[in-house]
């Protein structure tokens, strides 16, 4: 069967789906109260629906072997490095703080995406992190571990 989706994208979809299923199962096993499930379960369901839509669209696309062969090794390695950075980001959220983990993940992500200007990645990361921490703090009444923006 011809491959119609990039292997790195398929790995990301599978890992994301497994994580969503596990987190939903874990949250429902811990407590079935609506207040405890109001964020986790809808996000997990949305992630599974989006993964299914992406996979379905990829599989329904006509097979184009040149499209997959055109992807240089450098881009594939960039995807793998960004995926690894996301894993480190998830672990770092509680270890170094939500703000620092977000700042460095966005900085590295913007740099890996090809930004050439040296000042743009840290500036974008700082603005994005400040807005994200402020909006999440207003949206969710749960404390977040913060290192700088407390």
N, C-alpha and C positions, 0 to 999 in steps of 0.2 A: 504494500500500500504506500503510495507516495506521501511524503511528509508535507503537510500544508500549514504547519505552524512551526515557528522557530523553537528549537529544543529548550532554550532558556526561558521563553515565554510559557511553554508548557509546564516546565518545572515550577515556575512562579505561580501559575494557576493552581497546580496540584497542591503545593505547599500552603498557599493561601486558603484553599478549600478545606484541607485537613485541619488547619488551625481554626478556621471558623466553626467547623463541626465540633472539634474538641472543646472550644471555648463555650459554645452554646450548650453542649452536653454538661460541661462542668458547672456552668451557671445555673442551669435548671436542676441539676442534682443537688446543688448547695441550698437553693431556696426557690420556691415557686411563687414567691410574692412578687406582684407586678412592679413594685418600687425597685426591687433588686434586679429585675430583668429589663427594665425600660430602655436601657442603652445597649446592652450587650447583644441580646437576641435579635433586635431589628437590624443592627449593623452586621451581624453574622449572616442573617438571611439575605441582606442586600449584597454582601460579598459573594455568597454562593450564586445568587441570581446573575450578578455581573460576570462572574467567572463562566457560568454556563452560556451566557450570551456571547461572550468573547470567543469561547471555544466553538460554539455553533456557527458563528460568523466565519471563523477561520476554516472550519471543515466544509462549509458550503461554498467557499470561494473556489473558483476554478484553479486547478493545479498549475502553478507556474514555477518550474524547477529553477529558472534563472533568478527569480526573486530571492530564493533562499541561498543560492550559490553566490549571489552578489555580496552578501553580508561578509565583510572582511573579518578576519580573526580578531582584529583590534576592537571592533564594535562588540563582538560576542564576549570578549574578555571584559570590556567595560560594563556590559550587562551583569556579568557574574560578580564583578567587584562591587557594583552598586547593590546587588542583591545581598552580598556578604555584609556590606556596610549597613544595610537595613536590619539585618540580624543583630549586628553589634549595637545599632541604635535602640532596638527593642530591649536588649539587655541593659543598656546604659541608662534607660529612662529612670529606673529606680536606684541605680548605683551612683550616678553623678548628678542626677537631677534632670527634670523634663526640659528646662531651658538650655542647659549646656549640651545635652544630647541632641536636641533639635537644631541648635545653632551649628554644631559641627557636621551633622548629617546633611543639612541643607547646603552648607559651604562645600562639602566634598561632592555632593550631587550636582551642584551648579558647575563646579570645576570639571567633573567627569562628563558633563553634557557639552563641553567644548567652549566654555567662556574663556576668552583670552585676556581680558582686562584683569589686572591683579586686584583692583579695588572693588570690582562688582560682586564677586561671590561673598566676601564677608559683609558687605553692606546689605545685600539682599537677604542674607541669612539673619542678620541682626534685626532688620525690619520685620521679616516674616516671623521670627521667633517672638519678638515683642507682641505682635498682633495675635499670634496663636496663643501665647500664654494668657494674655488679657482676655481674649474671647472664650477660651476654655474655662478660665477662672470664673467668668460671669455665667457661663452656660451650665457648668456642673458644680454642685455644692460639695464636691469631695475634694479634700486637700491633695495637692500635687507636690511631690518632692521637687523643690527648686533650689538651685545653688546660688544664682545671682539675682534674679528678678523676684525676690520675695516680697 
